[in-house]
Amino acid sequence: MQLGRNLKVNSNDVTFLIGGKSKKDVLLTALFSEFGEVLSTTEDGSMGEKGFVTDHSVFRSDNLPFDRIYSCGPDAMMKAVGRIAKQNEIDCEVSLENMMACGFGACLCCITETVEGNKRVCKEGPVFNVNYLKW
């Protein structure tokens, strides 16, 4: 939410795409709408377009209307969003949620592979550009 607020304050057009299994899983749409347009998808079609986030019609254009994409959520979804961003040459950052045992970088439990070797999500992340990740 804070990212959306900051983008809006700096005069950016913001679009939120929120997905879930059903309508009950799509949360905080009223709050997000204070900072930009809110689009949604649900797997069962109970809210917004039916399907996954990556199935939304906003991603079906030959010329996507985004300068940058930020993503958080399940790894599979972020990887799929990252692929769409790469294919369309759009800068994309994802917030990883790896298991973190210590949170200080000592246990190496949260390692993710990058083009520069393994990085600790708790220390060097949790936000990474998808071009930096070995997905």
DOLO-374475 format. One record per atom (N, C-alpha, C): residue in one letter; atom name; z, x, y. Coordinates in Angstrom, 1 decimal. Atoms other than C-alpha are relative to their C-alpha. Layout:
# residues N
<'A' 'CA' <Z X Y>>,
...
# end
This chain:
# residues 135
<'M' 'N' <0.0 0.8 -1.2>>,
<'M' 'CA' <0.0 0.0 0.0>>,
<'M' 'C' <0.0 0.9 1.3>>,
<'Q' 'N' <-0.1 -0.8 -1.2>>,
<'Q' 'CA' <0.9 2.8 2.4>>,
<'Q' 'C' <-1.4 0.7 0.3>>,
<'L' 'N' <1.3 -0.6 -0.2>>,
<'L' 'CA' <-2.5 4.4 1.9>>,
<'L' 'C' <-0.9 -1.0 0.7>>,
<'G' 'N' <0.7 1.0 -0.7>>,
<'G' 'CA' <-4.2 1.2 2.9>>,
<'G' 'C' <0.4 -0.2 1.4>>,
<'R' 'N' <-0.5 0.2 -1.4>>,
<'R' 'CA' <-2.0 0.8 5.9>>,
<'R' 'C' <-0.5 1.2 0.9>>,
<'N' 'N' <0.4 -1.2 -0.7>>,
<'N' 'CA' <-2.8 4.4 7.0>>,
<'N' 'C' <-1.5 0.0 0.3>>,
<'L' 'N' <1.4 0.1 -0.2>>,
<'L' 'CA' <-6.5 3.9 6.5>>,
<'L' 'C' <-0.4 -1.0 1.1>>,
<'K' 'N' <0.3 1.1 -1.0>>,
<'K' 'CA' <-6.5 0.6 8.5>>,
<'K' 'C' <0.4 0.5 1.4>>,
<'V' 'N' <-0.5 -0.4 -1.3>>,
<'V' 'CA' <-4.4 2.1 11.4>>,
<'V' 'C' <-1.0 1.0 0.6>>,
<'N' 'N' <1.0 -1.0 -0.5>>,
<'N' 'CA' <-7.1 4.9 11.6>>,
<'N' 'C' <-1.4 -0.6 0.1>>,
<'S' 'N' <1.3 0.8 -0.2>>,
<'S' 'CA' <-9.9 2.2 12.0>>,
<'S' 'C' <-1.0 0.1 -1.1>>,
<'N' 'N' <0.9 0.0 1.2>>,
<'N' 'CA' <-11.3 2.4 8.5>>,
<'N' 'C' <-0.1 -1.4 -0.5>>,
<'D' 'N' <0.1 1.3 0.8>>,
<'D' 'CA' <-12.7 -0.6 6.7>>,
<'D' 'C' <0.5 0.3 -1.4>>,
<'V' 'N' <-0.7 -0.2 1.3>>,
<'V' 'CA' <-10.6 -1.0 3.6>>,
<'V' 'C' <-0.3 -1.2 -0.9>>,
<'T' 'N' <0.2 1.0 1.0>>,
<'T' 'CA' <-11.5 -2.8 0.4>>,
<'T' 'C' <0.9 0.3 -1.2>>,
<'F' 'N' <-0.9 -0.1 1.2>>,
<'F' 'CA' <-8.9 -3.3 -2.4>>,
<'F' 'C' <-0.6 -0.7 -1.1>>,
<'L' 'N' <0.5 0.6 1.2>>,
<'L' 'CA' <-10.1 -4.0 -5.9>>,
<'L' 'C' <1.2 0.0 -1.0>>,
<'I' 'N' <-1.2 0.1 0.8>>,
<'I' 'CA' <-7.2 -5.2 -8.0>>,
<'I' 'C' <-0.4 -0.7 -1.3>>,
<'G' 'N' <0.3 0.6 1.2>>,
<'G' 'CA' <-7.5 -6.0 -11.7>>,
<'G' 'C' <1.2 -0.2 -0.9>>,
<'G' 'N' <-1.1 0.2 0.9>>,
<'G' 'CA' <-5.4 -7.3 -14.5>>,
<'G' 'C' <-0.5 -0.8 -1.2>>,
<'K' 'N' <0.4 0.8 1.1>>,
<'K' 'CA' <-5.5 -9.1 -17.8>>,
<'K' 'C' <-0.2 -1.5 0.3>>,
<'S' 'N' <0.1 1.4 -0.4>>,
<'S' 'CA' <-4.9 -12.5 -16.2>>,
<'S' 'C' <0.6 -0.1 1.5>>,
<'K' 'N' <-0.4 0.2 -1.3>>,
<'K' 'CA' <-4.0 -14.0 -12.8>>,
<'K' 'C' <1.5 0.5 0.3>>,
<'K' 'N' <-1.4 -0.4 -0.2>>,
<'K' 'CA' <-0.3 -13.3 -13.3>>,
<'K' 'C' <0.2 1.5 0.1>>,
<'D' 'N' <-0.1 -1.5 -0.1>>,
<'D' 'CA' <-1.0 -9.6 -13.5>>,
<'D' 'C' <-0.6 0.6 1.3>>,
<'V' 'N' <0.6 -0.5 -1.3>>,
<'V' 'CA' <-2.8 -9.4 -10.1>>,
<'V' 'C' <1.1 -0.3 1.1>>,
<'L' 'N' <-1.2 0.1 -0.9>>,
<'L' 'CA' <0.1 -8.8 -7.7>>,
<'L' 'C' <-0.3 0.4 1.5>>,
<'L' 'N' <0.0 -0.5 -1.4>>,
<'L' 'CA' <0.6 -8.4 -3.9>>,
<'L' 'C' <-1.3 -0.2 0.7>>,
<'T' 'N' <1.3 0.2 -0.7>>,
<'T' 'CA' <-2.8 -9.7 -2.8>>,
<'T' 'C' <0.2 -0.4 1.4>>,
<'A' 'N' <-0.3 0.4 -1.4>>,
<'A' 'CA' <-1.3 -11.3 0.3>>,
<'A' 'C' <0.4 1.2 0.9>>,
<'L' 'N' <-0.4 -1.2 -0.8>>,
<'L' 'CA' <0.3 -8.0 1.4>>,
<'L' 'C' <-1.2 1.0 0.2>>,
<'F' 'N' <1.2 -0.8 -0.1>>,
<'F' 'CA' <-2.9 -6.0 0.6>>,
<'F' 'C' <-1.0 -0.6 1.0>>,
<'S' 'N' <1.0 0.6 -0.9>>,
<'S' 'CA' <-5.0 -8.5 2.6>>,
<'S' 'C' <0.4 0.3 1.5>>,
<'E' 'N' <-0.3 -0.3 -1.4>>,
<'E' 'CA' <-3.1 -7.5 5.8>>,
<'E' 'C' <-0.7 1.3 0.4>>,
<'F' 'N' <0.6 -1.3 -0.3>>,
<'F' 'CA' <-4.9 -4.1 5.6>>,
<'F' 'C' <-1.5 0.0 -0.3>>,
<'G' 'N' <1.4 0.0 0.3>>,
<'G' 'CA' <-8.3 -5.1 4.3>>,
<'G' 'C' <-0.4 -1.1 -1.0>>,
<'E' 'N' <0.5 1.0 0.9>>,
<'E' 'CA' <-10.5 -7.2 2.0>>,
<'E' 'C' <0.6 0.2 -1.4>>,
<'V' 'N' <-0.5 -0.1 1.4>>,
<'V' 'CA' <-9.1 -7.9 -1.4>>,
<'V' 'C' <-0.9 -0.7 -1.0>>,
<'L' 'N' <0.8 0.5 1.1>>,
<'L' 'CA' <-11.3 -8.3 -4.4>>,
<'L' 'C' <0.8 0.1 -1.3>>,
<'S' 'N' <-0.7 -0.1 1.2>>,
<'S' 'CA' <-10.1 -9.0 -7.9>>,
<'S' 'C' <-0.9 -0.3 -1.2>>,
<'T' 'N' <0.6 0.3 1.3>>,
<'T' 'CA' <-11.0 -9.1 -11.5>>,
<'T' 'C' <1.1 -0.3 -1.0>>,
<'T' 'N' <-1.0 0.2 1.1>>,
<'T' 'CA' <-9.2 -10.4 -14.6>>,
<'T' 'C' <-0.8 -0.1 -1.2>>,
<'E' 'N' <0.7 -0.1 1.3>>,
<'E' 'CA' <-10.1 -9.9 -18.2>>,
<'E' 'C' <-0.3 -1.4 -0.5>>,
<'D' 'N' <0.3 1.4 0.5>>,
<'D' 'CA' <-9.8 -13.7 -18.9>>,
<'D' 'C' <-0.7 -0.9 1.0>>,
<'G' 'N' <0.7 0.8 -1.0>>,
<'G' 'CA' <-11.5 -14.8 -15.7>>,
<'G' 'C' <0.8 -1.0 0.8>>,
<'S' 'N' <-0.8 1.0 -0.7>>,
<'S' 'CA' <-8.5 -16.7 -14.3>>,
<'S' 'C' <0.2 0.3 1.5>>,
<'M' 'N' <0.0 -0.3 -1.5>>,
<'M' 'CA' <-8.8 -14.9 -10.9>>,
<'M' 'C' <-1.1 1.0 0.2>>,
<'G' 'N' <1.1 -0.9 -0.4>>,
<'G' 'CA' <-11.7 -13.2 -9.2>>,
<'G' 'C' <-1.1 -0.1 -1.1>>,
<'E' 'N' <1.1 -0.1 1.0>>,
<'E' 'CA' <-14.6 -12.0 -11.4>>,
<'E' 'C' <0.6 0.3 -1.3>>,
<'K' 'N' <-0.5 -0.3 1.3>>,
<'K' 'CA' <-14.2 -11.9 -15.1>>,
<'K' 'C' <-0.5 1.4 -0.5>>,
<'G' 'N' <0.3 -1.3 0.5>>,
<'G' 'CA' <-14.0 -8.5 -16.7>>,
<'G' 'C' <0.9 1.1 0.5>>,
<'F' 'N' <-0.8 -1.1 -0.4>>,
<'F' 'CA' <-12.6 -5.1 -16.0>>,
<'F' 'C' <-0.3 0.3 1.5>>,
<'V' 'N' <0.3 -0.4 -1.4>>,
<'V' 'CA' <-12.4 -3.6 -12.5>>,
<'V' 'C' <-1.4 0.6 0.2>>,
<'T' 'N' <1.3 -0.7 -0.1>>,
<'T' 'CA' <-15.5 -1.5 -13.2>>,
<'T' 'C' <-1.1 -1.0 -0.3>>,
<'D' 'N' <1.1 1.0 0.2>>,
<'D' 'CA' <-17.4 -4.7 -14.1>>,
<'D' 'C' <-0.2 -0.8 1.3>>,
<'H' 'N' <0.1 0.8 -1.3>>,
<'H' 'CA' <-16.9 -6.1 -10.5>>,
<'H' 'C' <-1.4 0.2 0.6>>,
<'S' 'N' <1.4 -0.1 -0.6>>,
<'S' 'CA' <-20.2 -6.9 -8.7>>,
<'S' 'C' <-0.1 1.0 1.1>>,
<'V' 'N' <0.0 -1.0 -1.1>>,
<'V' 'CA' <-19.2 -4.5 -5.9>>,
<'V' 'C' <-0.6 1.3 -0.5>>,
<'F' 'N' <0.5 -1.2 0.6>>,
<'F' 'CA' <-20.1 -1.7 -8.3>>,
<'F' 'C' <-1.4 -0.1 -0.6>>,
<'R' 'N' <1.4 0.2 0.5>>,
<'R' 'CA' <-23.5 -3.1 -9.3>>,
<'R' 'C' <-1.1 0.2 1.0>>,
<'S' 'N' <1.1 -0.3 -1.0>>,
<'S' 'CA' <-25.3 -2.2 -6.1>>,
<'S' 'C' <-0.5 1.4 -0.2>>,
<'D' 'N' <0.6 -1.3 0.0>>,
<'D' 'CA' <-27.7 0.7 -5.9>>,
<'D' 'C' <0.6 0.9 1.1>>,
<'N' 'N' <-0.6 -0.8 -1.1>>,
<'N' 'CA' <-26.0 1.7 -2.7>>,
<'N' 'C' <1.4 -0.6 0.2>>,
<'L' 'N' <-1.3 0.5 -0.1>>,
<'L' 'CA' <-22.3 1.3 -3.0>>,
<'L' 'C' <0.6 0.1 1.4>>,
<'P' 'N' <-0.5 0.1 -1.4>>,
<'P' 'CA' <-20.5 0.3 0.2>>,
<'P' 'C' <1.2 0.9 0.3>>,
<'F' 'N' <-1.3 -0.8 -0.2>>,
<'F' 'CA' <-17.8 3.1 0.0>>,
<'F' 'C' <-0.4 1.4 0.4>>,
<'D' 'N' <0.1 -1.5 -0.3>>,
<'D' 'CA' <-17.4 6.5 1.6>>,
<'D' 'C' <0.9 0.8 -0.9>>,
<'R' 'N' <-1.0 -0.6 0.7>>,
<'R' 'CA' <-14.4 7.2 -0.5>>,
<'R' 'C' <0.7 -1.0 -0.9>>,
<'I' 'N' <-0.7 0.9 0.9>>,
<'I' 'CA' <-12.6 5.7 -3.5>>,
<'I' 'C' <1.3 0.7 -0.4>>,
<'Y' 'N' <-1.3 -0.4 0.5>>,
<'Y' 'CA' <-8.9 6.0 -4.4>>,
<'Y' 'C' <0.3 -0.9 -1.1>>,
<'S' 'N' <-0.3 0.8 1.1>>,
<'S' 'CA' <-7.7 4.8 -7.7>>,
<'S' 'C' <1.4 0.3 -0.6>>,
<'C' 'N' <-1.2 -0.2 0.8>>,
<'C' 'CA' <-4.4 4.3 -9.6>>,
<'C' 'C' <0.0 -1.1 -1.1>>,
<'G' 'N' <0.0 0.9 1.1>>,
<'G' 'CA' <-3.8 2.6 -12.9>>,
<'G' 'C' <-0.1 0.7 -1.3>>,
<'P' 'N' <0.1 -0.6 1.3>>,
<'P' 'CA' <-4.5 3.2 -16.5>>,
<'P' 'C' <-1.1 1.1 0.0>>,
<'D' 'N' <0.9 -1.2 0.1>>,
<'D' 'CA' <-6.3 6.5 -17.4>>,
<'D' 'C' <-1.4 -0.5 -0.3>>,
<'A' 'N' <1.4 0.5 0.4>>,
<'A' 'CA' <-9.3 4.7 -19.0>>,
<'A' 'C' <-0.7 -0.6 1.2>>,
<'M' 'N' <0.6 0.6 -1.2>>,
<'M' 'CA' <-9.9 2.7 -15.8>>,
<'M' 'C' <-0.3 1.0 1.0>>,
<'M' 'N' <0.2 -1.0 -1.0>>,
<'M' 'CA' <-9.5 5.7 -13.5>>,
<'M' 'C' <-1.2 0.9 -0.4>>,
<'K' 'N' <1.1 -0.8 0.5>>,
<'K' 'CA' <-11.9 7.7 -15.7>>,
<'K' 'C' <-1.3 -0.7 0.3>>,
<'A' 'N' <1.2 0.8 -0.2>>,
<'A' 'CA' <-14.5 4.9 -15.5>>,
<'A' 'C' <-0.3 -0.1 1.5>>,
<'V' 'N' <0.3 0.1 -1.4>>,
<'V' 'CA' <-14.1 4.5 -11.8>>,
<'V' 'C' <-0.5 1.4 0.5>>,
<'G' 'N' <0.4 -1.3 -0.3>>,
<'G' 'CA' <-14.4 8.3 -11.5>>,
<'G' 'C' <-1.4 0.3 -0.3>>,
<'R' 'N' <1.4 -0.1 0.4>>,
<'R' 'CA' <-17.7 8.2 -13.4>>,
<'R' 'C' <-0.9 -0.7 1.0>>,
<'I' 'N' <0.8 0.8 -0.9>>,
<'I' 'CA' <-19.0 5.5 -11.1>>,
<'I' 'C' <-0.1 0.8 1.3>>,
<'A' 'N' <0.0 -0.8 -1.2>>,
<'A' 'CA' <-18.0 7.6 -8.1>>,
<'A' 'C' <-0.9 1.2 -0.1>>,
<'K' 'N' <0.8 -1.2 0.2>>,
<'K' 'CA' <-19.6 10.8 -9.4>>,
<'K' 'C' <-1.5 -0.4 0.0>>,
<'Q' 'N' <1.4 0.4 0.1>>,
<'Q' 'CA' <-22.8 9.0 -10.3>>,
<'Q' 'C' <-0.6 -0.4 1.4>>,
<'N' 'N' <0.4 0.5 -1.3>>,
<'N' 'CA' <-23.0 7.6 -6.7>>,
<'N' 'C' <0.4 1.0 1.1>>,
<'E' 'N' <-0.4 -1.1 -0.9>>,
<'E' 'CA' <-21.8 10.9 -5.1>>,
<'E' 'C' <0.9 -0.5 1.1>>,
<'I' 'N' <-1.1 0.5 -0.9>>,
<'I' 'CA' <-18.7 9.2 -3.6>>,
<'I' 'C' <1.2 0.8 -0.3>>,
<'D' 'N' <-1.2 -0.8 0.2>>,
<'D' 'CA' <-15.6 11.3 -3.1>>,
<'D' 'C' <1.0 -1.0 -0.6>>,
<'C' 'N' <-0.9 0.8 0.7>>,
<'C' 'CA' <-12.9 9.9 -5.4>>,
<'C' 'C' <1.3 0.8 -0.4>>,
<'E' 'N' <-1.3 -0.6 0.4>>,
<'E' 'CA' <-9.2 10.7 -5.8>>,
<'E' 'C' <0.7 -1.0 -0.9>>,
<'V' 'N' <-0.8 0.8 0.9>>,
<'V' 'CA' <-7.0 9.4 -8.6>>,
<'V' 'C' <1.5 0.4 0.0>>,
<'S' 'N' <-1.5 -0.3 0.1>>,
<'S' 'CA' <-3.2 9.2 -8.9>>,
<'S' 'C' <0.4 -0.1 -1.5>>,
<'L' 'N' <-0.3 -0.1 1.4>>,
<'L' 'CA' <-2.3 10.4 -12.4>>,
<'L' 'C' <1.5 -0.4 -0.2>>,
<'E' 'N' <-1.4 0.4 0.4>>,
<'E' 'CA' <0.8 9.0 -14.2>>,
<'E' 'C' <0.4 0.6 -1.3>>,
<'N' 'N' <-0.4 -0.7 1.3>>,
<'N' 'CA' <1.3 11.6 -16.9>>,
<'N' 'C' <1.5 -0.1 -0.2>>,
<'M' 'N' <-1.4 -0.1 0.3>>,
<'M' 'CA' <4.6 11.7 -18.7>>,
<'M' 'C' <0.6 1.2 0.7>>,
<'M' 'N' <-0.7 -1.0 -0.7>>,
<'M' 'CA' <7.0 13.7 -16.7>>,
<'M' 'C' <1.5 0.1 -0.4>>,
<'A' 'N' <-1.4 -0.1 0.5>>,
<'A' 'CA' <10.2 14.9 -18.4>>,
<'A' 'C' <0.9 0.5 1.1>>,
<'C' 'N' <-0.9 -0.6 -0.9>>,
<'C' 'CA' <11.7 17.1 -15.7>>,
<'C' 'C' <-0.3 -0.3 1.5>>,
<'G' 'N' <0.4 0.3 -1.4>>,
<'G' 'CA' <9.7 16.4 -12.5>>,
<'G' 'C' <0.1 1.2 0.9>>,
<'F' 'N' <-0.1 -1.2 -0.8>>,
<'F' 'CA' <10.2 20.0 -11.4>>,
<'F' 'C' <-1.1 1.1 -0.4>>,
<'G' 'N' <1.0 -0.9 0.4>>,
<'G' 'CA' <7.3 21.7 -13.2>>,
<'G' 'C' <0.4 1.0 -1.1>>,
<'A' 'N' <-0.5 -1.0 1.0>>,
<'A' 'CA' <9.5 23.6 -15.7>>,
<'A' 'C' <-0.4 -0.3 -1.4>>,
<'C' 'N' <0.1 0.4 1.4>>,
<'C' 'CA' <8.9 21.6 -18.9>>,
<'C' 'C' <-1.5 0.0 -0.4>>,
<'L' 'N' <1.5 0.0 0.3>>,
<'L' 'CA' <5.0 21.5 -18.7>>,
<'L' 'C' <-0.4 -1.2 -0.8>>,
<'C' 'N' <0.3 1.3 0.8>>,
<'C' 'CA' <5.1 18.0 -20.2>>,
<'C' 'C' <-1.2 -0.8 0.7>>,
<'C' 'N' <0.9 0.8 -0.7>>,
<'C' 'CA' <2.8 16.6 -17.5>>,
<'C' 'C' <-1.4 0.7 0.3>>,
<'I' 'N' <1.2 -0.8 -0.2>>,
<'I' 'CA' <-0.1 19.1 -17.7>>,
<'I' 'C' <-1.3 -0.9 -0.1>>,
<'T' 'N' <1.3 0.6 0.1>>,
<'T' 'CA' <-3.6 17.9 -17.0>>,
<'T' 'C' <-1.0 1.1 0.2>>,
<'E' 'N' <1.0 -1.0 0.0>>,
<'E' 'CA' <-6.8 19.9 -17.5>>,
<'E' 'C' <-0.9 -0.1 1.3>>,
<'T' 'N' <0.8 0.0 -1.2>>,
<'T' 'CA' <-8.7 20.9 -14.3>>,
<'T' 'C' <-1.0 1.1 -0.2>>,
<'V' 'N' <1.0 -1.0 0.0>>,
<'V' 'CA' <-11.7 23.1 -13.6>>,
<'V' 'C' <0.6 1.4 0.3>>,
<'E' 'N' <-0.7 -1.3 -0.3>>,
<'E' 'CA' <-9.2 25.8 -12.5>>,
<'E' 'C' <1.1 0.2 -1.0>>,
<'G' 'N' <-1.0 -0.2 1.0>>,
<'G' 'CA' <-7.1 25.5 -15.7>>,
<'G' 'C' <1.0 -1.2 0.1>>,
<'N' 'N' <-1.0 1.1 0.1>>,
<'N' 'CA' <-4.1 23.4 -16.5>>,
<'N' 'C' <0.9 0.0 1.3>>,
<'K' 'N' <-0.9 0.3 -1.2>>,
<'K' 'CA' <-2.1 21.9 -13.6>>,
<'K' 'C' <1.1 -1.0 -0.3>>,
<'R' 'N' <-1.1 0.9 0.2>>,
<'R' 'CA' <1.2 20.2 -13.5>>,
<'R' 'C' <-0.1 -1.2 0.9>>,
<'V' 'N' <0.1 1.2 -0.8>>,
<'V' 'CA' <0.9 16.6 -12.3>>,
<'V' 'C' <1.2 -0.1 0.9>>,
<'C' 'N' <-1.2 0.2 -0.8>>,
<'C' 'CA' <4.5 16.6 -11.0>>,
<'C' 'C' <0.0 1.0 1.2>>,
<'K' 'N' <0.0 -1.0 -1.1>>,
<'K' 'CA' <3.9 19.7 -8.8>>,
<'K' 'C' <-1.3 0.2 0.7>>,
<'E' 'N' <1.3 -0.1 -0.7>>,
<'E' 'CA' <0.2 20.1 -8.1>>,
<'E' 'C' <-0.7 -1.3 0.3>>,
<'G' 'N' <0.6 1.3 -0.2>>,
<'G' 'CA' <-0.5 16.4 -8.1>>,
<'G' 'C' <1.1 -0.9 0.6>>,
<'P' 'N' <0.7 0.7 1.1>>,
<'P' 'CA' <-0.1 13.6 -8.8>>,
<'P' 'C' <-1.4 -0.4 0.3>>,
<'V' 'N' <1.3 0.5 -0.4>>,
<'V' 'CA' <-3.3 12.9 -6.8>>,
<'V' 'C' <-1.0 1.2 -0.1>>,
<'F' 'N' <1.0 -1.0 0.2>>,
<'F' 'CA' <-6.4 14.8 -7.8>>,
<'F' 'C' <-1.4 -0.5 0.3>>,
<'N' 'N' <1.4 0.4 -0.1>>,
<'N' 'CA' <-10.1 14.7 -6.9>>,
<'N' 'C' <-0.6 0.0 -1.4>>,
<'V' 'N' <0.6 0.1 1.3>>,
<'V' 'CA' <-12.1 13.6 -9.9>>,
<'V' 'C' <-0.9 1.1 -0.3>>,
<'N' 'N' <0.9 -1.1 0.3>>,
<'N' 'CA' <-14.5 16.5 -9.5>>,
<'N' 'C' <0.8 1.2 -0.4>>,
<'Y' 'N' <-0.9 -1.1 0.4>>,
<'Y' 'CA' <-11.5 18.8 -10.1>>,
<'Y' 'C' <0.6 -0.2 -1.4>>,
<'L' 'N' <-0.6 0.2 1.3>>,
<'L' 'CA' <-10.4 17.2 -13.3>>,
<'L' 'C' <-1.1 0.2 -1.1>>,
<'K' 'N' <0.9 -0.2 1.2>>,
<'K' 'CA' <-11.9 18.0 -16.8>>,
<'K' 'C' <0.2 -1.3 -0.8>>,
<'W' 'N' <0.0 1.3 0.7>>,
<'W' 'CA' <-12.4 14.4 -18.0>>,
<'W' 'C' <-1.2 -0.1 -0.9>>,
# end
